[in-house]
Amino acid sequence: MPVRNAQAVWEGDLLKGSGRMSFGSGAFEGQYSFSSRFEEGVGTNPEELIAAAHAGCFSMAFSNELAKAGFTPKRVETTAKVRLMKGSAGFRITRIDLTTEGEVPKISPEQFAEIAEAAKVGCPVSQLLAGADIFLVATLKK
C-alpha cells in the first residue's frame, strides 16, 4: 500500500503567526491561522481536513459494505463535523458527527442503517479517531 503524506509550515507565534498546509499529491494547498482554527477566520484548519478525510473514508467504506451485502449504491454523500473543545487538560477532538445519505435500490431502511453502522466501525479513519465520540445519522433516500 502506498504511504500518503502532507506537509505543514507554521511561521510566527500561535496568535499572530500563520501557516500553509499541502497534500503530497498536490491536490490541495491552503492557509491556516489561529483565527481559522479557533474562530471563524479565512483559511482551513486541521479539524476541517480531518472532517474531509473522515467523510471520504466513511463514504467509501459504506459503499464497500453495501456492495459486500449485495446492494449497488447509486450515491453515498457524507458530511463530517469535527468538534474541537477546550478542557482542563487543553484542547482535544471530543466528538464527530457523521451524516450520510444514500441512494440504494432494493434495500430496507433497517438493512441500510445496519450496514451504515458496520461501515462506521470498520472505516479506517473512524478506527483512528476512536478516542472521540462518533455519532452517525444515516438516511436512505428513495
SEMI-455885 format. One record per residue: residue number from 1; chain; x, y, z of N, C-alpha, C, O in turn. Coordinates in Angstrom, 2 decimals. Each point is the difference from the previous one (the first is absolute). Example, Ala and Ser with C-alpha at 12.3 -4.5 7.8 and 13.67 -1.06 7.14 Angstrom:
SITE    nr   kette       nc1       nc2       nc3      cac1      cac2      cac3       cc1       cc2       cc3       oc1       oc2       oc3
SITE     1       A     13.19     -5.69      7.80     -0.89      1.19      0.00      0.90      1.20      0.00      1.04     -0.02      0.66
SITE     2       A     -1.39      1.07     -1.38      0.82      1.19      0.06     -0.77      1.09      0.73      0.51      1.11      0.17
//
This chain:
SITE    nr   kette       nc1       nc2       nc3      cac1      cac2      cac3       cc1       cc2       cc3       oc1       oc2       oc3
SITE     1       A      0.84     -1.18      0.00     -0.84      1.18      0.00      0.89      1.25      0.00      1.05      0.02      0.64
SITE     2       A     -1.47      0.99     -1.34      0.80      1.23     -0.02     -0.08      0.75      1.33     -0.97     -0.13      0.75
SITE     3       A      1.98      0.90     -0.48      0.04      0.86      1.18     -0.42      1.40     -0.45      0.59      0.55     -0.93
SITE     4       A     -1.59      0.02      1.58     -0.49      1.35     -0.34      0.71      1.01      0.88      0.40     -0.30      1.12
SITE     5       A     -0.25      1.52     -1.64      0.68      1.01      0.80     -0.60      1.37     -0.23     -0.67      0.26     -1.00
SITE     6       A      0.92      0.59      1.94     -0.40      1.40     -0.06      1.07      0.79      0.74      0.79     -0.56      0.76
SITE     7       A     -0.79      1.87     -0.98      0.99      0.85      0.63     -0.67      1.23      0.58     -0.99      0.49     -0.55
SITE     8       A      1.51      0.00      1.65     -0.46      1.25      0.59      1.21      0.84      0.39      1.00     -0.52      0.50
SITE     9       A     -1.11      1.81     -0.75      1.02      0.96      0.40     -0.70      1.08      0.82     -1.02      0.54     -0.42
SITE    10       A      1.56     -0.24      1.58     -0.54      1.05      0.86      1.09      1.03      0.24      1.14     -0.36      0.30
SITE    11       A     -1.48      1.63     -0.42      0.96      1.07      0.24     -0.57      0.96      1.03     -1.11      0.49     -0.14
SITE    12       A      1.89     -0.23      1.19     -0.41      0.94      1.02     -0.57     -0.69      1.22      0.02     -1.22      0.12
SITE    13       A     -0.54      2.04      0.80     -0.58     -0.56      1.22     -1.42     -0.48     -0.28     -0.52      0.16     -1.11
SITE    14       A     -0.10     -0.74      2.12     -1.33     -0.60     -0.18     -1.05      1.03     -0.39     -0.76     -0.23     -0.94
SITE    15       A      0.71      1.34      1.63     -1.08      0.96     -0.23      0.16      0.82     -1.27     -0.98      0.27     -0.69
SITE    16       A      2.19      0.13      0.37      0.21      0.90     -1.14      0.62     -0.70     -1.21      0.08      0.58     -1.08
SITE    17       A      0.35     -1.82      1.26      0.64     -0.71     -1.08     -1.00     -0.51     -1.03     -1.21      0.19      0.13
SITE    18       A      1.74     -0.83     -1.13     -0.85     -0.61     -1.03      0.78     -1.12     -0.66      1.21     -0.14      0.17
SITE    19       A     -1.95     -0.65     -0.92      0.65     -1.13     -0.64     -0.70     -0.43     -1.27     -1.02      0.56     -0.40
SITE    20       A      1.59     -1.57     -0.21     -0.56     -0.61     -1.21      0.08     -1.51      0.17      0.98     -0.53      0.53
SITE    21       A     -2.00     -0.14     -1.00     -0.03     -1.46     -0.02     -0.18     -0.44     -1.44     -0.67      0.68     -0.78
SITE    22       A      1.27     -1.80      0.42     -0.15     -0.51     -1.35      0.04     -1.52      0.00      0.62     -0.63      0.86
SITE    23       A     -1.30      0.07     -1.83      0.00     -1.44     -0.19      1.19     -0.36     -0.87      0.37      0.74     -0.91
SITE    24       A      0.22     -1.89      1.18      1.12     -0.48     -0.80     -0.36     -0.21     -1.46      0.86      0.12     -0.87
SITE    25       A     -2.12     -0.42      0.60     -0.45     -0.21     -1.38     -0.13      1.28     -0.79     -0.09     -0.02     -1.23
SITE    26       A      0.08      1.17      1.93     -0.20      1.28     -0.67     -1.46      0.36     -0.17     -0.31      1.04     -0.58
SITE    27       A     -0.61     -1.87      1.06     -1.43      0.24     -0.19     -0.53      1.14      0.86     -1.07      0.53     -0.29
SITE    28       A      1.80     -0.14      1.35     -0.48      1.06      0.88      1.18      0.75      0.60      1.01     -0.59      0.35
SITE    29       A     -1.17      1.89     -0.25      0.91      0.84      0.77     -0.84      1.13      0.57     -0.76      0.63     -0.73
SITE    30       A      0.89     -0.37      2.03     -0.79      1.06      0.59      0.67      0.63      1.21      0.85     -0.60      0.64
SITE    31       A     -1.27      1.81     -0.37      0.52      0.74      1.15     -0.76     -0.36      1.25     -1.16     -0.41     -0.06
SITE    32       A      1.80      0.57      1.20     -0.68     -0.14      1.29      0.62      0.93      1.00      1.14      0.44     -0.15
SITE    33       A     -1.92     -0.13      1.19      0.43      0.96      1.01     -0.74     -0.28      1.30     -0.88     -0.85      0.05
SITE    34       A      1.24      1.57      0.98     -0.74     -0.10      1.26     -1.47      0.31     -0.25     -0.88     -0.71      0.49
SITE    35       A      0.63      1.75     -1.25     -1.37      0.42     -0.30     -0.78     -1.06     -0.77     -1.18     -0.21      0.29
SITE    36       A      1.80     -0.45     -1.25     -0.73     -1.01     -0.77     -0.22     -1.28      0.79     -0.84     -0.82     -0.36
SITE    37       A      1.59      0.64      1.43     -0.16     -1.20      0.82     -0.90      0.21      1.20     -0.86     -0.83      0.29
SITE    38       A      1.04      1.93      0.41     -0.72      0.20      1.26     -1.12      1.02     -0.09     -0.76      0.19      0.96
SITE    39       A      0.65      0.48     -2.09     -1.06      0.98     -0.22     -0.65     -0.31     -1.34     -0.13     -1.17     -0.36
SITE    40       A     -0.27      2.16     -0.38     -0.63     -0.20     -1.31      0.80      0.68     -1.10     -0.58      0.51     -0.97
SITE    41       A      1.89     -0.49      1.10      0.85      0.68     -0.97      0.14     -0.74     -1.31     -0.43     -1.14     -0.15
SITE    42       A      1.02      1.83     -0.81      0.21     -0.54     -1.35      1.10     -1.05      0.04      1.01      0.18      0.67
SITE    43       A     -1.23     -1.26     -1.38      1.00     -1.06     -0.10     -0.56     -1.31      0.53     -1.16     -0.08      0.41
SITE    44       A      1.99     -0.92     -0.41     -0.41     -1.32      0.46      0.54     -0.23      1.41      0.49      0.92      0.65
SITE    45       A     -0.57     -2.15     -0.19      0.53     -0.37      1.31      0.10     -1.52      0.05     -0.60     -0.69     -0.82
SITE    46       A      1.35      0.16      1.77      0.16     -1.45      0.07     -1.32     -0.75      0.16     -0.17     -1.08     -0.57
SITE    47       A     -0.77      1.64      1.33     -1.27     -0.69      0.22     -0.82     -0.11     -1.28     -0.68     -1.00     -0.23
SITE    48       A      0.73      2.03     -0.61     -0.71     -0.04     -1.28      0.58     -1.09     -0.91     -0.73     -0.70     -0.70
SITE    49       A      2.04      0.58      0.73      0.64     -1.04     -0.81     -0.32     -1.39      0.54     -0.19     -0.94     -0.78
SITE    50       A      0.12      0.80      2.10     -0.41     -1.27      0.60     -1.44     -0.32     -0.39     -0.32     -1.14     -0.31
SITE    51       A     -0.55      2.16      0.32     -1.40     -0.21     -0.40     -0.08     -0.49     -1.44     -0.76     -0.92     -0.30
SITE    52       A      1.52      1.53     -0.59      0.00     -0.42     -1.41      0.48     -1.44     -0.13     -0.57     -0.79     -0.75
SITE    53       A      1.63      0.46      1.48      0.52     -1.37     -0.06     -1.02     -1.00      0.53     -0.17     -1.07     -0.57
SITE    54       A     -0.51      1.42      1.66     -0.97     -0.92      0.59     -1.21     -0.17     -0.92     -0.46     -1.12     -0.21
SITE    55       A     -0.06      2.22     -0.34     -1.14     -0.09     -0.92      0.35     -0.84     -1.22     -0.79     -0.83     -0.44
SITE    56       A      1.97      1.04     -0.11      0.42     -0.76     -1.18      0.20     -1.48      0.31     -0.45     -0.86     -0.76
SITE    57       A      1.11      0.57      1.85      0.25     -1.39      0.38     -1.31     -0.72      0.30     -0.21     -1.12     -0.47
SITE    58       A     -0.67      1.76      1.25     -1.27     -0.63      0.34     -0.82     -0.27     -1.26     -0.57     -1.09     -0.13
SITE    59       A      0.49      2.04     -0.78     -0.79     -0.20     -1.23      0.51     -1.21     -0.79     -0.79     -0.79     -0.51
SITE    60       A      2.10      0.67      0.43      0.58     -1.15     -0.71     -0.27     -1.30      0.75     -0.38     -1.01     -0.61
SITE    61       A      0.56      1.02      1.94     -0.23     -1.20      0.80     -1.46     -0.43     -0.07     -0.30     -1.19     -0.10
SITE    62       A     -0.61      2.15      0.16     -1.43     -0.30     -0.07     -0.35     -0.59     -1.36     -0.73     -0.99     -0.07
SITE    63       A      1.23      1.58     -0.99     -0.25     -0.54     -1.34      0.51     -1.43     -0.12     -0.65     -0.85     -0.61
SITE    64       A      1.81      0.59      1.19      0.58     -1.34     -0.04     -0.85     -0.99      0.80     -0.27     -1.11     -0.46
SITE    65       A     -0.16      1.52      1.66     -0.84     -0.90      0.82     -1.33     -0.28     -0.69     -0.50     -1.13      0.05
SITE    66       A     -0.08      2.14     -0.69     -1.24     -0.21     -0.75      0.22     -1.02     -1.11     -0.82     -0.90     -0.19
SITE    67       A      1.91      1.05     -0.55      0.30     -0.93     -1.11      0.22     -1.41      0.53     -0.47     -0.97     -0.61
SITE    68       A      1.18      0.83      1.73      0.22     -1.34      0.57     -1.31     -0.64      0.44     -0.11     -1.23      0.02
SITE    69       A     -0.88      2.04      0.32     -1.31     -0.51      0.41     -0.93     -0.21     -1.20     -1.15     -0.39      0.18
SITE    70       A      1.65      0.65     -1.40     -0.78     -0.26     -1.20     -0.78      1.20     -0.52     -0.88     -0.17     -0.84
SITE    71       A      1.18      1.36      1.32     -0.70      1.21     -0.44      0.96      0.90     -0.77      1.17      0.12      0.34
SITE    72       A     -1.69      0.51     -1.39      0.81      0.91     -0.80     -0.48      1.43      0.25     -1.06      0.39     -0.49
SITE    73       A      1.82      0.38      1.25     -0.42      1.37      0.28      0.12      0.87     -1.25      0.97     -0.10     -0.75
SITE    74       A     -1.96      0.96      0.55      0.08      0.99     -1.07      0.83      1.18      0.47      0.75      0.60     -0.76
SITE    75       A     -0.90     -0.28      2.06      0.68      1.18      0.55      0.05     -0.10      1.52     -0.97     -0.40      0.64
SITE    76       A      2.10      0.77     -0.09      0.16      0.15      1.44      0.64      1.37      0.23      1.06      0.29     -0.56
SITE    77       A     -1.70      0.53      1.36      0.52      1.34      0.31      0.09      0.15      1.51     -0.97     -0.21      0.72
SITE    78       A      2.15      0.58     -0.25      0.24      0.08      1.44      0.60      1.35      0.38      0.88      0.53     -0.68
SITE    79       A     -1.37      0.00      1.78      0.56      1.21      0.61      0.54     -0.40      1.37     -0.65     -0.73      0.74
SITE    80       A      1.83      1.22     -0.42      0.58     -0.23      1.33      0.21      1.35      0.67      0.50      0.94     -0.60
SITE    81       A     -0.90     -0.86      1.87      0.23      1.19      0.81      0.89     -0.39      1.16     -0.38     -0.81      0.84
SITE    82       A      1.56      1.40     -0.79      1.00     -0.29      1.02     -0.03      1.12      1.03      0.12      1.17     -0.35
SITE    83       A     -0.26     -1.54      1.62     -0.09      1.00      1.07      1.27      0.01      0.84      0.37     -0.99      0.62
SITE    84       A      0.29      2.14     -0.63      1.18      0.23      0.81     -0.46      0.75      1.25     -0.60      1.07     -0.11
SITE    85       A      0.88     -1.61      1.27     -0.46      0.61      1.26      1.19      0.24      0.92      0.99     -0.73     -0.03
SITE    86       A     -1.12      1.76      0.85      1.03      0.28      1.00     -0.46     -0.54      1.34     -1.09      0.32      0.47
SITE    87       A      1.92     -1.14      0.12     -0.28     -0.56      1.32      1.12      0.35      0.95      0.89      0.77     -0.34
SITE    88       A     -0.94     -1.34      1.51      1.02      0.29      1.02      1.39     -0.47     -0.42      1.01      0.56      0.45
SITE    89       A     -0.94     -1.56     -1.30      1.29     -0.53     -0.46      0.42      0.61     -1.34      1.00     -0.43     -0.59
SITE    90       A     -1.74      1.44      0.10      0.33      0.62     -1.28     -1.04     -0.33     -1.05     -1.12     -0.42      0.31
SITE    91       A      1.49      0.61     -1.56     -0.93     -0.23     -1.10      0.03     -1.46     -0.43      1.05     -0.65      0.00
SITE    92       A     -2.22      0.15     -0.38     -0.07     -1.34     -0.59     -1.26     -0.12     -0.86     -0.98      0.71      0.20
SITE    93       A      1.04     -1.62     -1.15     -1.17     -0.30     -0.82     -0.86     -0.96      0.81      0.41     -1.12      0.31
SITE    94       A     -1.61      1.58      0.04     -0.86     -0.77      0.89     -1.13     -0.72     -0.72     -0.51     -1.01      0.49
SITE    95       A      0.11      1.53     -1.64     -1.19     -0.55     -0.64      0.08      0.20     -1.51      0.50      1.01     -0.49
SITE    96       A     -1.00     -2.01     -0.23     -0.13      0.08     -1.45     -1.41     -0.46     -0.35     -0.44     -1.07      0.41
SITE    97       A     -0.24      1.90     -1.17     -1.34     -0.35     -0.47      0.08     -0.32     -1.49      0.36      0.85     -0.81
SITE    98       A     -0.70     -2.08      0.47     -0.09     -0.42     -1.40     -1.47      0.00     -0.40     -0.84     -0.60      0.67
SITE    99       A      0.54      1.27     -1.76     -1.35      0.00     -0.55      0.12     -0.50     -1.43      0.69      0.60     -0.82
SITE   100       A     -1.36     -1.70      0.53      0.11     -0.58     -1.33     -1.37     -0.24     -0.60     -0.95     -0.35      0.70
SITE   101       A      0.87      0.55     -1.99     -1.19     -0.32     -0.77      0.42     -0.92     -1.13      1.06      0.18     -0.61
SITE   102       A     -1.88     -1.16      0.34      0.33     -0.93     -1.07     -1.20     -0.33     -0.85     -1.12     -0.13      0.49
SITE   103       A      1.37      0.01     -1.77     -0.99     -0.51     -0.93      0.41     -1.43     -0.32      0.98     -0.24     -0.70
SITE   104       A     -1.75     -0.70      1.23      0.35     -1.42     -0.14     -1.27     -0.76     -0.36     -0.87     -0.17      0.85
SITE   105       A      0.75     -0.29     -2.09     -1.18     -0.75     -0.40     -0.13     -1.32      0.76      0.99     -0.64      0.36
SITE   106       A     -2.23      0.24     -0.13     -0.35     -1.32      0.53      0.54     -0.28      1.40      0.28     -1.16      0.33
SITE   107       A     -0.12      2.19      0.50      0.47     -0.21      1.37     -1.04      0.55      0.96     -0.63      1.02     -0.27
SITE   108       A      0.44     -1.71      1.38     -0.94      0.50      1.01      0.69      1.05      0.87      1.23      0.00      0.09
SITE   109       A     -1.98      0.88      0.54      0.62      0.97      0.91      0.78     -0.68      1.13      1.03      0.52      0.44
SITE   110       A     -1.50     -1.66      0.02      0.69     -0.72      1.08      1.35     -0.54     -0.49      1.00      0.10      0.71
SITE   111       A     -0.97     -0.67     -1.91      1.26     -0.50     -0.56      0.96      1.16     -0.22      1.19     -0.10      0.29
SITE   112       A     -1.71      1.19     -0.81      0.81      1.18     -0.26      0.67      0.49      1.29      1.21      0.25      0.02
SITE   113       A     -1.99     -0.13      1.06      0.53      0.48      1.28      1.03     -0.97      0.57      1.03      0.42      0.52
SITE   114       A     -1.30     -1.71     -0.62      0.92     -1.02      0.52      1.33      0.03     -0.74      1.06     -0.08      0.62
SITE   115       A     -1.11      0.19     -1.93      1.22      0.03     -0.80      0.76      1.30      0.23      1.23      0.01      0.04
SITE   116       A     -1.95      1.10      0.13      0.65      1.29      0.29      0.77     -0.08      1.30      1.13      0.49      0.08
SITE   117       A     -1.72     -1.09      0.93      0.67     -0.12      1.30      1.24     -0.88     -0.12      1.03      0.30      0.60
SITE   118       A     -1.12     -1.38     -1.36      1.17     -0.86     -0.21      1.11      0.76     -0.73      1.18     -0.18      0.30
SITE   119       A     -1.56      1.03     -1.25      0.99      0.80     -0.72      0.67      1.00      0.93      1.20      0.26     -0.11
SITE   120       A     -1.97      0.32      1.02      0.57      0.95      0.97      1.07     -0.69      0.85      1.07      0.56      0.23
SITE   121       A     -1.35     -1.76      0.22      0.94     -0.75      0.84      1.21     -0.45     -0.81      1.13      0.01      0.51
SITE   122       A     -1.35     -0.39     -1.76      1.09     -0.54     -0.82      0.83      1.02     -0.74      1.09     -0.32     -0.47
SITE   123       A     -1.57      1.53      0.34      0.73      1.06     -0.72      1.35      0.24      0.68      0.04      0.26      1.20
SITE   124       A      1.07     -0.32     -1.95      1.31      0.20      0.61      0.15      1.35      0.71      0.68      0.08      1.02
SITE   125       A     -1.30      0.97     -1.56      0.11      1.31      0.67     -0.82      0.00      1.29      0.42      0.60      0.99
SITE   126       A     -1.59     -1.26     -0.99     -0.76     -0.14      1.25      0.82     -0.72      1.05      0.00      0.38      1.17
SITE   127       A      0.70     -1.42     -1.58      0.83     -0.75      0.94      1.11      0.87      0.56      0.30     -0.06      1.20
SITE   128       A      0.30      0.88     -2.06      1.06      0.89      0.44     -0.52      1.03      0.99      0.69      0.35      0.96
SITE   129       A     -1.91      0.13     -1.18     -0.57      1.07      0.82     -0.88     -0.53      1.14     -0.81      0.75      0.54
SITE   130       A      0.97     -1.99     -0.18     -0.86     -0.65      0.99      0.07      0.66      1.38     -0.85     -0.28      0.84
SITE   131       A      1.82      1.13     -0.59      0.06      0.71      1.26     -1.07      1.07      0.13     -0.26      0.50      1.10
SITE   132       A     -0.38     -0.16     -2.21     -1.11      0.95      0.01     -1.31     -0.78     -0.07     -0.03     -1.13     -0.48
SITE   133       A     -1.05      1.73      0.96     -1.32     -0.60     -0.17     -0.43      0.23     -1.45     -0.03      1.14     -0.46
SITE   134       A     -0.30     -2.21     -0.24     -0.41      0.10     -1.40     -1.47     -0.37     -0.09     -0.39     -1.12      0.33
SITE   135       A     -0.43      2.07     -0.77     -1.42     -0.20     -0.14     -0.36     -0.04     -1.48      0.59      0.72     -0.81
SITE   136       A     -1.54     -1.56      0.47     -0.39     -0.19     -1.39     -1.50      0.18     -0.16     -0.79     -0.54      0.77
SITE   137       A      0.41      1.32     -1.78     -1.40      0.09     -0.43      0.01     -0.43     -1.47      0.63      0.65     -0.83
SITE   138       A     -1.33     -1.74      0.52     -0.03     -0.54     -1.35     -1.42      0.08     -0.55     -0.94     -0.48      0.63
SITE   139       A      0.80      1.09     -1.80     -1.30      0.18     -0.62     -0.02     -0.66     -1.37      0.83      0.29     -0.85
SITE   140       A     -1.78     -1.17      0.65     -0.19     -0.66     -1.28     -0.92      0.86     -0.84     -1.13      0.30      0.40
SITE   141       A      1.60      0.10     -1.58     -0.81      0.79     -0.92     -0.63     -0.94     -1.02      0.66     -0.90     -0.52
SITE   142       A     -1.88      1.11      0.25     -0.70     -0.82     -1.00     -0.15      0.76     -1.29     -0.56     -0.52     -0.96
//
